[in-house]
Amino acid sequence: MAAEEVYDWLIASSTASAGDPSDVHVAASIAAVAFAEAEEDGRHCLEALGLEKGAFLDLARILFPDAVEALDRRIEGRSISVEAEEQSIRDILGIYSSDAGRLQTHFIAMIARRCQSPHHLWQDLGLRDRAELRELMTRRFAPLAQKNRQDMKWKKFLYRMVCGSEGFTLCAAPVCSDCDEFHVCFGAEDGESRLARNRNAAANANVPLGQLGVDALPDAAE
């Protein structure tokens, strides 16, 4: 299935979920774009997601209960390694978390893994726009969102927090307004949602879509 099909399938599998609709949307978006990216890169789908199989199934039980059986049957277990840089992002997200529950732990792992991808963070999470990312961070990481008062780009902000916690800084500018590269950290994060781009490609039939392998996910909701 292509990314938008994964998203639609997961959303359809959430009807019995007691989770918040915003969490359902965000988790489905992350999984959809991560799985499609993994297929394009030749990686295991869980490597792009940043969750072990057990953790992903736990997330599914909370948000996509109707998909758990199919996911368990079709996704092969895989050990997920976490490099020091990614662990530092996990640590920052954990320190400034609004929640200490299991679902929050899964979101922390997924966000930290998706920070390793090259696009704007809202795009690498599969979200519709940057405003959705701001809403996510405000809702699930309120203390962190409060610190980002100048609305710095989220990847830049997270890595700045990591550097500050480890005793060094990313740049020598005394304040951001004095920096010659202000736009790098605070410029517009324009662009098209990666899920929207996939949908448009399917409609136009002129851009290849990343397809998930037949062993990764079911072909349709079961």
N, C-alpha and C positions, 0 to 999 in steps of 0.2 A: 504493500500500500504506500501511496505517496503521503507526504507530511499532512496535507489537509484531510486525507482520508483517515489517518491515525487520529487526528484531532476529533473529527466527527464521530469516529467509532468510540473513543473514550468518553466523549460527552454523552453519547447514547447509552453508555454503560454506567452512567452516574445517577440514573433516575432514583435508585434506592439509597443514594448516599445521604448521610446526615451532615456532610461537610458544607462549608460556606460556598455558595456559587462562585465567588471570586477565586477561591482556592482551587475549585474544580477547573475553572477556565485557565488559570495560570499553570497548574500542573499538566493539563492536557496540552497546552501550548508548548511547554518546555519539552515534554516527551516527544511530541510530534516533530519538532524541528531537530531535536537531538538525534532521534532515530533516523531521520532522513539524511542528516549530515553524516552519521556513522556509515550508512550504506554507501554514500558517495565516496567516503574516505577509506572504505574497506575495514572499518573497525567494528568491534562488537557493539551492539546498540547500548548496552549498559555503560560502556566506557565513555560514551559521549554524554551520558546522563549523570554519571558520577555516583551511582547507587549500586550496591550489591543487589543480587536478585532478591534476597530476603527482604531488604529494605524497600525495594520497588514494589514487591507484592504487598508489603504492609501499607505503603502509600495507596496502592490500588484498593485494598480492603476498606480504607477510610473514604476514598473519593470515587473509586470506580468499581464498586463491589461486583457488578455483573461481568466484569472483565477478568477477575482474578483467576478463575479456572483456566481460561484460554491462555492467559499470560504465563501462568505456571507451566502449562503444557508445552508452550511453543518457544519460550525463552530459555536458553541454556545458561546455567550459572557461570559466573566469571568473577575472579578476584579483581578488585578495583584498587589500583595503586594511587596514592595521593602524594604528590611532591610537596616539598616544604613550602613553596610559594602558595600553592592551593590551600594547604593546611592553615597558613596564616590568614587567608581570606575567610576560611571556616571559623577560625578563632575570633576574628573581628565581628563577624555576623553573630556568633554565639554570645559574645560579650554584650552586644547592643541589641539583643533579641527582646521582643515583646512577649514571648511565649516560651515555655520550657517543655512543651509536649513533643510526642513522637513526630507528628506531622511537621513541626517546625524544624526538627533535626533533618528531616528529608529535604525540606526547602533549602536549608543552609547548604547541604551537600550539593544539590543541583545547581544553585546559584553560583557557588564557588567553582564548580566544574565548568559551567557555561562562561564564566569570566575568562577562561583560557581561550575562547574562540575569538576571531579577529574583528567582528563587527561591533556596533554599538550594543551595549548590554541588553537593551530592550529588544533588539532584533535577535540576539543570540538566545533570548528566552522565548522567542516566538510570539511576543506580545504585539498588539496592534500599533502602539505608539509609545513615546516616552512618558506620556501622562499615565499610562497604565503601570509603568515601572515605578513612577513616583508614588502612585496609590499603593502598590504592593509594599514598597519600602516603608511607607508611613504606617501601614496597617500591621505589618509583621516585624518591622525593625524601627519602631517609633523613636527610640533614643538616638539611633544613627541618623534617621531622617532629620531630626532636629539639629544635629550637628552640621548637616549639609545645607545650611541656611542660604548660602549663595548659589545653590542649585548647580554645583559642579557636576560634570559628567560622572555617572556613577562608577564606572571602572576606574577613572582617575581618582575619584574620591576614596574608593575602597583601598586602592594601592597606597594612597597618601596616608590613610589611617594605619595600614600595615607598617609602612616605613616609620611613622611617628612612634608606633608602639615598640619598634625594634631599635630606636635610638638614632635614626638618621632621616634625612629629608630627600625628597625627589628633586628639589631645585633650590637655588640660592636666593631667589627673589624674596625680599622681606615681607611683601604682601602681594597677593595675586594681581591687584590692579597695577602694580609696577612691572609686571612681567611682560616681556616682548611676545610671549607665546600664549597670551591670555585666551585666545580663541581655541587653542588646543584643548584646554580644560573646560572652557565655558561656552564654546561655540554651539551653534545649532546642531542637534542630532537628527537631521532630516533623513529621509529614506523611506523605503517601502517595507512593510511587515513581510517577513520571510514566508509566512503562511499565505498572506495575500498574494505575494509574488507567485507562489506555487499555484494558487487558484487561478490567477490570471493566465499563467502559462498553460494550464489545462484548457482554459476557455479558448485561448488563441491557438493552441495546438502547434506552437512554434518554438517552445523551449522545453528541453527534456526535464522531466521531473525525477528527483531522487526517489527510487523505489526501495521499499523494505524487502528483504529476502523472504521467501515463503516460509522459512523456518523461524522467522522472528516474531511475527504476529499473525493472528487469524486473518483470513481473507475478507471476512465480514463479521458483523456482530453475531454472536451465537447465543 
